[in-house]
């Protein structure tokens, strides 16, 4: 089963990665990236990078979509 991730890029867009490689990028919203991930790997729940920051000022951990 592939590992599918949704990550925020430095330019503020979102990318879908599968096994460490970008397979779909430039999504304006996290929802658009989630929809693309479901089309790429419909049987896999992608890990989604949280874009919020904790009180310590660090990005939060991953969550399942």
C-alpha positions in Angstrom: 0.0 0.0 0.0 1.5 3.4 -0.9 2.2 6.1 1.5 0.3 9.2 0.5 1.0 12.6 2.1 -0.4 16.1 1.7 2.1 18.8 2.5 2.1 22.6 2.3 4.7 23.9 0.0 6.8 27.0 0.7 4.7 29.1 -1.7 1.5 28.3 0.2 0.1 25.8 -2.2 -0.4 22.1 -1.3 1.2 19.0 -2.9 0.3 15.3 -2.9 3.3 13.1 -2.3 3.4 9.3 -2.8 6.4 7.4 -1.5 8.4 10.6 -1.2 7.7 11.9 -4.8 5.4 14.8 -5.7 2.6 13.3 -7.8 0.3 16.3 -7.9 1.1 19.8 -6.8 0.1 23.4 -7.0 -3.3 22.9 -5.2 -4.6 26.2 -3.8 -6.4 24.6 -0.9 -5.8 21.7 1.3 -9.3 20.4 0.3 -8.2 20.4 -3.4 -5.1 18.4 -2.5 -7.2 15.9 -0.5 -9.6 15.4 -3.5 -6.6 14.8 -5.8 -5.1 12.3 -3.3 -8.4 10.4 -3.3 -8.3 10.1 -7.1 -4.7 9.0 -7.1 -5.0 6.4 -4.3 -8.7 5.9 -3.5 -8.1 3.0 -1.0 -5.6 5.0 1.0 -6.2 7.6 3.7 -3.6 10.2 3.2 -1.6 11.7 6.0 -2.2 15.5 6.1 0.3 18.0 7.4 -1.3 20.3 9.9 -0.6 23.9 9.0 -1.4 25.4 12.4 1.3 26.1 14.9 1.4 25.0 18.5 1.8 27.4 21.4 5.5 26.7 21.2 5.6 28.1 17.7 6.2 24.8 16.0 4.1 23.0 13.3 1.8 20.4 14.7 2.0 16.7 13.9 0.4 14.8 11.1 -3.2 13.7 11.1 -5.2 11.2 9.0 -7.7 12.7 6.6 
